[in-house]
Amino acid sequence: MSLQEKTRVVLLACGSFNPITNMHLRMFELARDHLEDTGRYRVVKGIISPVGDSYKKKGLIEVRHRLEMARLATLNSDWITVDDWESQQPEWVETAKVVRHHADLISSENNSDDVDTVVCGKRRKLEQNTIICQSSSNINTKEDSPHLNLLCGADVLESFGVKDLWKPEDIEEIVGRYGVACITRCGSDPEKFINQSDVLYKHRKNIHMVREWVTNEISATHVRRALRRGQSVRYLLPDPVVRYIQEHSLYSVESEQKNANAILAPFQRYTSSN
């Protein structure tokens, strides 16, 4: 299959990134390798979209810090970018809406003859959220628009089964219309969960299961715990992120109690509407 015949894919990762870790970045590389190894896809862009402060998750520090750490973590990447649209909305935005927003943006950019982002020269201006690209000889048509996949861990896939955390129609849209690239973790059994879920089984061909054979169990929760205890987190996070955390004295015992008594935004929204 020629380069032009392969389906171009954009990977979108939504989450807290509290803080962003090397494993978050590794997920993009794993998914790209897996998809391109099939011979059917060409991954052209990765997008990190941190959730806003209104998500109300316990220990979630201000998004201005999480955005800056994500920006620092991806400075040397030629294909992974950081987007602040989700985090700047006045209220929490459902993941399905975030995916829809980026899919529409990709489609509109493609219709404007924007070029393949894999050959783009990036100028990072997070606040303006712009990407300046070099010219290309390939003019894309609407039919050639890159396909968006939600990139996530197995824990996110399994969270589809948590009552009032996701709207059923959102799960249907994300998996059925867009698709998911799921990175498995040690001890998780996403295949079993897919088999037990009617909607996931229905769209199982849209779920790319990506095995991480070199196990890496870096957890942002464990990183925050180490930071609270004054322990080193070097080599768990990119060095610029470690320096930023130190310079701003982030992740203390006090910060971990932020939103401790708050109701997580999805539960607050969906339980109140039932």
KOLLUM-619877 format. One record per residue: residue number from 1; residue in three letters; x, y, z of N, C-alpha, C, O in turn. Coordinates in steps of 0.02 Angstrom, whole numbers. Example, Ala and Ser with C-alpha at 12.3 -4.5 7.8 and 13.67 -1.06 7.14 Angstrom:
# KOLLUM-619877
NODE/resi/resn/n.xx/n.yy/n.zz/ca.xx/ca.yy/ca.zz/c.xx/c.yy/c.zz/o.xx/o.yy/o.zz
NODE/1/ala/660/-284/390/615/-225/390/660/-165/390/712/-166/423
NODE/2/ser/642/-112/354/684/-53/357/645/2/394/670/57/402
***
This chain:
# KOLLUM-619877
NODE/resi/resn/n.xx/n.yy/n.zz/ca.xx/ca.yy/ca.zz/c.xx/c.yy/c.zz/o.xx/o.yy/o.zz
NODE/1/met/43/-60/0/0/0/0/44/62/0/89/69/42
NODE/2/ser/32/107/-47/73/167/-52/57/215/4/7/209/39
NODE/3/leu/102/264/13/93/313/66/28/351/59/-6/365/108
NODE/4/gln/9/367/-4/-52/405/-16/-114/364/-2/-167/392/13
NODE/5/glu/-110/297/-7/-168/254/3/-181/239/76/-236/218/94
NODE/6/lys/-132/250/119/-141/236/190/-186/288/223/-184/347/205
NODE/7/thr/-227/266/271/-270/312/308/-229/352/357/-193/325/399
NODE/8/arg/-234/417/351/-198/460/398/-236/465/463/-298/471/463
NODE/9/val/-201/462/518/-232/460/584/-203/515/629/-143/527/629
NODE/10/val/-247/547/667/-228/593/720/-248/562/786/-305/540/795
NODE/11/leu/-201/559/833/-214/531/899/-228/587/949/-189/634/954
NODE/12/leu/-284/581/985/-303/631/1034/-306/599/1103/-342/551/1114
NODE/13/ala/-268/626/1150/-269/602/1219/-299/655/1264/-274/711/1268
NODE/14/cys/-353/638/1298/-385/682/1347/-370/655/1417/-366/595/1427
NODE/15/gly/-363/700/1465/-350/677/1533/-327/733/1578/-325/792/1558
NODE/16/ser/-310/715/1639/-289/764/1689/-218/788/1676/-203/847/1682
NODE/17/phe/-173/741/1658/-102/756/1650/-77/795/1711/-55/852/1707
NODE/18/asn/-83/761/1768/-74/793/1833/-22/757/1877/-40/727/1927
NODE/19/pro/43/759/1857/71/795/1800/78/748/1740/64/688/1745
NODE/20/ile/98/775/1683/113/734/1625/176/693/1641/224/719/1670
NODE/21/thr/176/630/1622/232/585/1636/262/559/1571/235/569/1517
NODE/22/asn/318/524/1578/348/493/1519/302/440/1489/304/428/1429
NODE/23/met/261/408/1531/216/357/1506/162/388/1462/142/358/1412
NODE/24/his/139/448/1479/90/482/1436/119/491/1366/85/479/1316
NODE/25/leu/181/512/1363/214/523/1299/227/457/1264/221/451/1203
NODE/26/arg/245/407/1303/260/341/1276/198/311/1242/204/275/1192
NODE/27/met/139/326/1269/77/300/1240/70/320/1167/47/281/1125
NODE/28/phe/88/382/1151/84/405/1083/130/365/1037/111/345/982
NODE/29/glu/191/353/1060/238/316/1020/215/244/1009/221/217/954
NODE/30/leu/189/213/1062/165/144/1056/107/139/1007/106/94/965
NODE/31/ala/60/185/1013/2/184/968/22/195/896/-3/163/851
NODE/32/arg/68/242/886/91/255/817/124/194/787/110/175/730
NODE/33/asp/168/162/825/202/101/801/151/47/784/155/15/731
NODE/34/his/103/37/829/52/-16/819/11/-3/756/2/-48/715
NODE/35/leu/-13/58/748/-56/73/691/-16/69/625/-41/42/576
NODE/36/glu/44/96/625/83/96/563/109/27/546/121/12/487
NODE/37/asp/118/-16/596/141/-84/583/88/-125/546/104/-176/515
NODE/38/thr/25/-104/549/-27/-139/512/-21/-129/437/-48/-167/398
NODE/39/gly/15/-76/418/23/-60/347/-35/-22/318/-36/-8/258
NODE/40/arg/-85/-7/360/-145/26/335/-151/99/357/-191/137/329
NODE/41/tyr/-111/119/405/-117/186/434/-51/223/434/3/194/433
NODE/42/arg/-58/289/435/0/333/443/-19/387/494/-61/430/480
NODE/43/val/11/384/552/-5/432/605/31/498/591/92/499/584
NODE/44/val/-8/552/585/21/616/565/23/668/620/56/720/613
NODE/45/lys/-12/654/675/-13/705/727/-38/675/793/-78/629/793
NODE/46/gly/-13/701/848/-37/683/914/-58/746/951/-24/797/946
NODE/47/ile/-113/743/987/-138/802/1023/-149/783/1097/-182/733/1112
NODE/48/ile/-122/824/1141/-134/817/1213/-183/871/1234/-171/930/1222
NODE/49/ser/-239/851/1264/-291/898/1284/-305/890/1359/-346/848/1378
NODE/50/pro/-273/931/1401/-286/927/1473/-356/950/1491/-383/997/1462
NODE/51/val/-386/916/1539/-453/934/1562/-450/999/1602/-398/1016/1630
NODE/52/gly/-506/1035/1604/-508/1098/1640/-515/1089/1715/-528/1034/1739
NODE/53/asp/-506/1143/1752/-510/1141/1824/-580/1121/1849/-587/1095/1904
NODE/54/ser/-630/1134/1808/-699/1120/1828/-716/1046/1830/-771/1027/1848
NODE/55/tyr/-668/1004/1812/-678/931/1817/-685/910/1890/-719/861/1906
NODE/56/lys/-652/948/1934/-659/939/2007/-630/873/2033/-656/845/2081
NODE/57/lys/-578/849/2002/-547/787/2026/-502/803/2086/-468/854/2087
NODE/58/lys/-503/759/2134/-463/769/2194/-389/775/2176/-362/734/2139
NODE/59/gly/-356/826/2202/-285/837/2191/-267/868/2125/-208/873/2108
NODE/60/leu/-317/890/2087/-305/919/2021/-281/991/2028/-318/1034/2051
NODE/61/ile/-218/1003/2010/-191/1071/2016/-215/1114/1958/-244/1089/1910
NODE/62/glu/-202/1179/1962/-227/1227/1912/-203/1208/1842/-147/1187/1831
NODE/63/val/-248/1218/1795/-235/1198/1726/-178/1238/1695/-144/1214/1649
NODE/64/arg/-166/1299/1719/-110/1339/1691/-44/1302/1702/1/1306/1660
NODE/65/his/-38/1268/1758/23/1230/1771/24/1166/1729/76/1148/1702
NODE/66/arg/-32/1132/1724/-34/1070/1687/-23/1081/1612/9/1040/1579
NODE/67/leu/-49/1136/1587/-37/1153/1517/37/1168/1504/66/1145/1455
NODE/68/glu/67/1207/1549/137/1225/1539/182/1164/1544/230/1159/1507
NODE/69/met/167/1119/1591/207/1058/1596/200/1015/1534/249/985/1510
NODE/70/ala/140/1010/1507/130/972/1445/167/1004/1387/197/970/1346
NODE/71/arg/166/1071/1385/203/1107/1333/278/1093/1338/311/1081/1288
NODE/72/leu/304/1096/1399/375/1083/1409/393/1012/1390/447/999/1363
NODE/73/ala/348/965/1406/361/894/1392/364/878/1318/397/830/1298
NODE/74/thr/330/918/1277/326/904/1206/367/952/1163/361/951/1101
NODE/75/leu/407/993/1194/446/1042/1156/489/1010/1102/498/1038/1048
NODE/76/asn/516/951/1117/562/919/1070/527/869/1024/560/835/984
NODE/77/ser/462/865/1028/425/819/984/408/854/918/388/912/917
NODE/78/asp/416/818/863/400/846/798/330/827/775/310/842/718
NODE/79/trp/291/794/819/223/775/797/170/777/853/111/773/838
NODE/80/ile/190/784/916/142/788/971/135/861/993/185/895/1005
NODE/81/thr/73/885/997/60/954/1015/14/956/1076/-14/905/1097
NODE/82/val/8/1015/1105/-36/1026/1162/-91/1075/1141/-77/1127/1111
NODE/83/asp/-153/1058/1158/-209/1101/1140/-246/1122/1204/-258/1081/1248
NODE/84/asp/-264/1186/1208/-294/1212/1269/-369/1225/1263/-400/1252/1309
NODE/85/trp/-400/1207/1207/-471/1222/1196/-514/1193/1253/-555/1228/1282
NODE/86/glu/-505/1129/1267/-546/1096/1319/-537/1130/1386/-586/1143/1421
NODE/87/ser/-476/1144/1405/-461/1170/1471/-485/1241/1482/-493/1264/1538
NODE/88/gln/-496/1277/1427/-516/1348/1433/-592/1358/1431/-615/1415/1434
NODE/89/gln/-630/1304/1425/-702/1312/1426/-726/1328/1497/-696/1305/1545
NODE/90/pro/-779/1368/1503/-803/1389/1570/-828/1332/1613/-826/1336/1675
NODE/91/glu/-852/1278/1582/-876/1220/1618/-841/1157/1591/-811/1158/1537
NODE/92/trp/-846/1103/1631/-817/1040/1608/-850/1018/1542/-910/1024/1534
NODE/93/val/-809/994/1496/-832/973/1430/-825/897/1425/-772/869/1438
NODE/94/glu/-880/864/1405/-878/792/1396/-826/773/1343/-816/809/1295
NODE/95/thr/-794/716/1353/-743/693/1307/-769/687/1236/-733/703/1188
NODE/96/ala/-831/665/1228/-860/658/1161/-862/726/1125/-850/729/1065
NODE/97/lys/-876/779/1162/-877/845/1131/-807/868/1112/-797/902/1062
NODE/98/val/-758/850/1153/-689/868/1138/-666/831/1075/-635/861/1031
NODE/99/val/-682/767/1071/-665/728/1011/-699/758/950/-668/765/897
NODE/100/arg/-762/774/957/-801/803/901/-770/870/879/-764/883/819
NODE/101/his/-751/911/927/-721/976/912/-658/967/869/-650/1001/819
NODE/102/his/-615/921/890/-552/912/853/-563/879/786/-528/895/737
NODE/103/ala/-611/834/782/-627/803/717/-652/855/668/-633/855/610
NODE/104/asp/-696/899/692/-721/953/649/-665/1001/628/-664/1024/571
NODE/105/leu/-620/1014/675/-564/1059/660/-518/1028/607/-496/1063/561
NODE/106/ile/-505/964/614/-463/929/565/-495/930/496/-462/941/446
NODE/107/ser/-561/919/495/-597/919/432/-596/988/398/-586/993/338
NODE/108/ser/-606/1040/438/-606/1108/410/-537/1128/386/-530/1161/335
NODE/109/glu/-485/1108/423/-417/1122/402/-401/1086/338/-367/1112/293
NODE/110/asn/-424/1024/333/-412/984/274/-445/1015/212/-417/1015/158
NODE/111/asn/-506/1040/222/-542/1071/167/-510/1137/145/-522/1161/90
NODE/112/ser/-469/1165/189/-434/1228/173/-365/1214/143/-323/1259/138
NODE/113/asp/-355/1150/124/-292/1130/92/-233/1134/140/-177/1147/119
NODE/114/asp/-247/1124/206/-191/1120/254/-151/1056/238/-177/1010/207
NODE/115/val/-89/1055/261/-46/1001/240/-35/951/296/-55/962/353
NODE/116/asp/-4/896/277/12/842/324/54/868/381/108/896/370
NODE/117/thr/30/859/443/66/887/500/131/851/515/172/876/553
NODE/118/val/141/792/485/204/757/498/263/794/467/320/782/488
NODE/119/val/250/839/418/305/878/389/298/951/408/326/995/375
NODE/120/cys/262/964/460/252/1033/482/310/1056/527/336/1017/566
NODE/121/gly/328/1119/519/373/1149/566/331/1185/618/295/1232/601
NODE/122/lys/337/1164/681/292/1191/731/321/1253/764/380/1256/779
NODE/123/arg/278/1301/774/295/1358/816/246/1357/873/187/1371/863
NODE/124/arg/269/1340/932/224/1329/988/202/1395/1019/242/1430/1051
NODE/125/lys/139/1410/1010/108/1467/1044/44/1440/1074/-9/1444/1043
NODE/126/leu/49/1412/1133/-7/1377/1163/-67/1421/1171/-124/1399/1161
NODE/127/glu/-56/1484/1190/-112/1527/1202/-150/1542/1138/-210/1555/1140
NODE/128/gln/-116/1541/1082/-149/1554/1018/-168/1489/984/-210/1489/938
NODE/129/asn/-138/1433/1007/-154/1367/980/-146/1366/904/-192/1345/868
NODE/130/thr/-87/1388/879/-76/1389/807/-19/1344/788/27/1333/828
NODE/131/ile/-23/1318/730/31/1277/703/48/1303/634/5/1304/589
NODE/132/ile/110/1323/624/131/1349/561/165/1293/521/213/1263/545
NODE/133/cys/141/1280/462/164/1223/424/203/1246/361/190/1299/333
NODE/134/gln/249/1203/342/283/1214/279/237/1193/222/190/1155/232
NODE/135/ser/251/1218/164/210/1200/107/224/1129/86/278/1103/97
NODE/136/ser/173/1097/56/180/1028/34/151/1021/-36/108/1060/-57
NODE/137/ser/175/971/-70/151/960/-138/86/921/-139/53/917/-190
NODE/138/asn/66/892/-81/6/853/-78/-53/896/-58/-54/922/-3
NODE/139/ile/-102/904/-101/-163/939/-86/-215/888/-65/-230/842/-104
NODE/140/asn/-242/896/-4/-290/847/22/-361/864/2/-379/923/-3
NODE/141/thr/-401/814/-7/-472/824/-20/-510/806/42/-481/780/90
NODE/142/lys/-575/819/43/-616/804/100/-615/729/115/-614/709/173
NODE/143/glu/-614/688/61/-614/616/70/-548/593/102/-545/539/133
NODE/144/asp/-495/633/94/-430/614/119/-417/643/189/-360/641/213
NODE/145/ser/-468/669/221/-461/699/287/-436/648/338/-461/592/339
NODE/146/pro/-387/666/379/-362/620/430/-417/597/477/-465/633/491
NODE/147/his/-411/535/499/-460/506/545/-436/515/617/-377/504/632
NODE/148/leu/-481/535/661/-464/547/731/-478/485/773/-532/456/769
NODE/149/asn/-429/466/813/-436/412/863/-424/440/933/-378/479/943
NODE/150/leu/-466/419/980/-454/436/1050/-401/389/1077/-408/328/1073
NODE/151/leu/-347/416/1104/-293/377/1133/-304/373/1208/-312/425/1241
NODE/152/cys/-304/312/1236/-317/306/1308/-286/242/1334/-262/200/1297
NODE/153/gly/-287/236/1400/-265/175/1433/-324/129/1444/-382/148/1436
NODE/154/ala/-309/67/1462/-362/18/1473/-409/39/1529/-468/20/1529
NODE/155/asp/-384/79/1577/-426/101/1632/-482/147/1607/-538/145/1634
NODE/156/val/-468/187/1556/-520/230/1528/-572/188/1493/-632/201/1499
NODE/157/leu/-550/138/1455/-597/94/1420/-643/60/1470/-703/55/1459
NODE/158/glu/-614/36/1525/-654/1/1575/-699/49/1614/-750/28/1642
NODE/159/ser/-680/113/1615/-722/162/1650/-788/174/1613/-834/204/1642
NODE/160/phe/-793/152/1551/-856/158/1514/-912/121/1551/-971/135/1541
NODE/161/gly/-893/73/1594/-943/34/1630/-962/64/1697/-1006/36/1731
NODE/162/val/-931/119/1717/-947/151/1781/-1011/193/1774/-1016/236/1731
NODE/163/lys/-1059/179/1816/-1124/212/1812/-1117/288/1820/-1083/311/1866
NODE/164/asp/-1149/326/1776/-1152/399/1777/-1086/434/1763/-1081/494/1772
NODE/165/leu/-1035/396/1742/-972/428/1724/-972/448/1650/-941/497/1630
NODE/166/trp/-1007/409/1609/-1012/422/1538/-1085/416/1516/-1123/375/1543
NODE/167/lys/-1105/457/1468/-1170/449/1437/-1165/393/1385/-1117/391/1347
NODE/168/pro/-1214/348/1383/-1211/293/1334/-1203/317/1263/-1166/287/1223
NODE/169/glu/-1236/372/1245/-1231/397/1177/-1161/425/1162/-1140/425/1105
NODE/170/asp/-1126/448/1214/-1058/473/1204/-1011/415/1190/-967/420/1147
NODE/171/ile/-1020/360/1226/-979/300/1214/-990/275/1143/-942/258/1108
NODE/172/glu/-1053/274/1123/-1070/252/1055/-1036/296/1003/-1009/271/953
NODE/173/glu/-1037/361/1014/-1007/407/966/-931/400/963/-902/397/909
NODE/174/ile/-900/399/1022/-826/395/1024/-801/331/991/-756/334/949
NODE/175/val/-830/275/1010/-805/210/984/-831/196/914/-794/171/872
NODE/176/gly/-894/212/902/-924/196/838/-903/242/782/-889/219/726
NODE/177/arg/-902/307/795/-888/355/742/-813/369/734/-789/378/678
NODE/178/tyr/-777/371/789/-707/391/786/-658/333/796/-612/323/757
NODE/179/gly/-668/295/848/-623/239/863/-575/255/919/-566/313/937
NODE/180/val/-546/203/947/-503/209/1006/-439/169/996/-439/113/970
NODE/181/ala/-384/199/1016/-320/163/1022/-307/155/1096/-295/204/1131
NODE/182/cys/-309/93/1120/-306/79/1192/-241/45/1210/-224/-8/1183
NODE/183/ile/-203/76/1255/-141/48/1279/-155/4/1340/-183/28/1389
NODE/184/thr/-138/-59/1337/-152/-104/1392/-102/-95/1448/-45/-74/1437
NODE/185/arg/-124/-111/1508/-81/-108/1567/-77/-176/1599/-121/-218/1590
NODE/186/cys/-23/-187/1635/-14/-250/1671/-73/-261/1719/-89/-217/1759
NODE/187/gly/-103/-319/1715/-159/-335/1759/-227/-317/1732/-278/-336/1760
NODE/188/ser/-229/-279/1676/-293/-260/1647/-313/-313/1595/-271/-347/1566
NODE/189/asp/-378/-318/1583/-403/-366/1534/-457/-332/1492/-516/-348/1497
NODE/190/pro/-435/-285/1449/-484/-247/1410/-523/-290/1361/-581/-275/1346
NODE/191/glu/-492/-344/1336/-528/-388/1290/-589/-418/1323/-642/-424/1292
NODE/192/lys/-582/-437/1386/-638/-465/1423/-692/-413/1432/-752/-428/1426
NODE/193/phe/-672/-351/1447/-721/-298/1456/-758/-283/1392/-818/-271/1392
NODE/194/ile/-721/-283/1336/-753/-272/1271/-804/-327/1257/-859/-312/1232
NODE/195/asn/-787/-388/1273/-833/-444/1262/-895/-439/1305/-949/-462/1285
NODE/196/gln/-889/-408/1364/-945/-402/1410/-988/-341/1396/-1044/-335/1422
NODE/197/ser/-964/-296/1355/-1001/-234/1339/-1031/-240/1269/-994/-249/1220
NODE/198/asp/-1096/-234/1264/-1129/-240/1199/-1106/-186/1150/-1093/-200/1092
NODE/199/val/-1101/-123/1175/-1083/-69/1129/-1010/-74/1107/-995/-60/1049
NODE/200/leu/-965/-94/1152/-895/-102/1133/-886/-162/1087/-845/-160/1041
NODE/201/tyr/-922/-215/1100/-918/-274/1057/-944/-258/987/-916/-281/937
NODE/202/lys/-997/-219/985/-1025/-198/920/-974/-161/878/-972/-170/817
NODE/203/his/-933/-120/910/-884/-79/874/-812/-104/887/-765/-64/883
NODE/204/arg/-805/-167/901/-739/-193/921/-686/-183/867/-626/-177/882
NODE/205/lys/-707/-180/803/-658/-170/750/-631/-98/749/-581/-84/716
NODE/206/asn/-663/-53/786/-639/16/792/-594/26/853/-571/81/866
NODE/207/ile/-582/-28/890/-540/-24/949/-473/-58/935/-470/-119/925
NODE/208/his/-421/-19/935/-354/-46/924/-321/-61/991/-306/-14/1029
NODE/209/met/-311/-124/1006/-279/-143/1069/-203/-142/1059/-177/-179/1018
NODE/210/val/-169/-101/1097/-97/-92/1091/-62/-122/1152/-71/-97/1207
NODE/211/arg/-23/-173/1141/12/-206/1195/78/-171/1210/116/-154/1164
NODE/212/glu/91/-159/1273/156/-132/1295/196/-190/1325/186/-208/1383
NODE/213/trp/240/-218/1285/277/-277/1308/332/-258/1356/351/-298/1399
NODE/214/val/358/-197/1350/406/-173/1400/364/-136/1452/349/-77/1443
NODE/215/thr/346/-170/1505/298/-143/1552/325/-79/1585/383/-75/1605
NODE/216/asn/281/-30/1589/299/35/1617/238/58/1658/188/81/1629
NODE/217/glu/243/53/1722/186/68/1765/190/137/1798/168/146/1855
NODE/218/ile/219/185/1763/222/252/1790/151/279/1798/112/279/1751
NODE/219/ser/135/301/1858/68/328/1872/76/399/1899/118/412/1942
NODE/220/ala/34/445/1874/36/513/1899/20/515/1974/46/556/2011
NODE/221/thr/-23/469/1996/-40/465/2067/22/448/2108/34/479/2160
NODE/222/his/62/399/2085/123/380/2120/174/436/2118/211/447/2166
NODE/223/val/176/472/2062/223/528/2055/205/582/2106/249/609/2140
NODE/224/arg/141/599/2112/120/650/2161/136/629/2232/155/670/2274
NODE/225/arg/128/565/2246/143/540/2313/218/548/2328/237/570/2382
NODE/226/ala/260/531/2279/332/538/2289/350/611/2299/392/627/2342
NODE/227/leu/319/656/2261/333/727/2268/313/753/2337/348/793/2367
NODE/228/arg/256/730/2362/234/751/2429/283/730/2483/291/763/2534
NODE/229/arg/316/675/2470/362/647/2520/434/671/2509/480/648/2543
NODE/230/gly/443/716/2461/509/743/2448/556/694/2413/616/702/2418
NODE/231/gln/528/644/2379/569/594/2344/581/614/2272/542/652/2243
NODE/232/ser/633/587/2243/651/604/2174/601/572/2125/580/515/2133
NODE/233/val/584/611/2073/542/585/2019/579/590/1953/549/584/1899
NODE/234/arg/643/602/1956/682/607/1895/680/542/1856/682/488/1886
NODE/235/tyr/676/546/1791/670/491/1744/600/461/1741/586/417/1700
NODE/236/leu/555/485/1785/484/468/1778/448/522/1738/399/508/1704
NODE/237/leu/475/583/1741/448/639/1705/503/669/1662/562/661/1678
NODE/238/pro/486/704/1608/537/741/1571/572/791/1616/540/821/1659
NODE/239/asp/637/800/1607/676/845/1650/647/915/1655/645/943/1710
NODE/240/pro/623/946/1599/595/1013/1605/533/1015/1650/520/1066/1682
NODE/241/val/496/961/1652/437/957/1694/458/952/1767/428/985/1810
NODE/242/val/508/912/1781/534/907/1850/557/975/1874/542/995/1931
NODE/243/arg/594/1011/1832/618/1078/1852/560/1126/1864/561/1165/1911
NODE/244/tyr/509/1123/1821/451/1167/1829/416/1153/1896/396/1200/1931
NODE/245/ile/407/1090/1913/375/1071/1976/415/1098/2035/386/1124/2083
NODE/246/gln/480/1091/2031/523/1116/2085/521/1192/2091/517/1219/2146
NODE/247/glu/523/1225/2034/523/1298/2034/458/1328/2062/458/1382/2091
NODE/248/his/402/1292/2052/337/1318/2073/310/1282/2135/254/1294/2156
NODE/249/ser/352/1239/2164/333/1203/2226/264/1170/2220/221/1178/2263
NODE/250/leu/255/1132/2166/191/1099/2153/187/1032/2189/238/1002/2207
NODE/251/tyr/126/1008/2200/111/943/2227/134/935/2300/185/903/2315
NODE/252/ser/95/965/2343/106/961/2415/50/921/2447/3/900/2414
NODE/253/val/55/912/2512/1/880/2550/-63/921/2543/-118/894/2537
NODE/254/glu/-55/987/2543/-113/1031/2537/-146/1026/2468/-207/1024/2463
NODE/255/ser/-105/1025/2416/-134/1023/2348/-170/957/2335/-217/955/2295
NODE/256/glu/-148/904/2367/-181/839/2356/-251/838/2386/-292/796/2368
NODE/257/gln/-266/885/2432/-332/889/2462/-379/935/2423/-437/942/2442
NODE/258/lys/-354/965/2370/-397/1008/2330/-453/966/2300/-442/911/2275
NODE/259/asn/-514/993/2302/-575/959/2278/-591/896/2317/-629/853/2293
NODE/260/ala/-562/889/2377/-574/827/2416/-647/816/2431/-670/759/2433
NODE/261/asn/-685/869/2440/-756/862/2457/-801/878/2398/-862/881/2405
NODE/262/ala/-771/887/2340/-810/904/2280/-835/840/2246/-805/787/2253
NODE/263/ile/-889/847/2209/-915/792/2169/-887/797/2099/-890/850/2068
NODE/264/leu/-860/742/2074/-831/742/2007/-883/766/1957/-941/746/1960
NODE/265/ala/-862/809/1911/-908/842/1865/-957/796/1829/-1016/811/1827
NODE/266/pro/-934/738/1802/-983/694/1768/-1037/669/1815/-1096/667/1796
NODE/267/phe/-1018/649/1876/-1067/624/1923/-1116/680/1942/-1177/668/1947
NODE/268/gln/-1091/739/1951/-1134/796/1969/-1184/811/1913/-1242/825/1926
NODE/269/arg/-1161/808/1851/-1203/824/1794/-1253/769/1779/-1312/782/1769
NODE/270/tyr/-1230/707/1778/-1274/653/1755/-1321/627/1809/-1377/607/1794
NODE/271/thr/-1299/629/1872/-1344/606/1925/-1399/657/1938/-1455/639/1955
NODE/272/ser/-1383/722/1929/-1433/773/1940/-1485/775/1884/-1541/800/1894
NODE/273/ser/-1467/747/1826/-1514/747/1769/-1556/684/1767/-1602/679/1726
NODE/274/asn/-1541/636/1810/-1581/574/1811/-1644/582/1853/-1683/535/1858
***
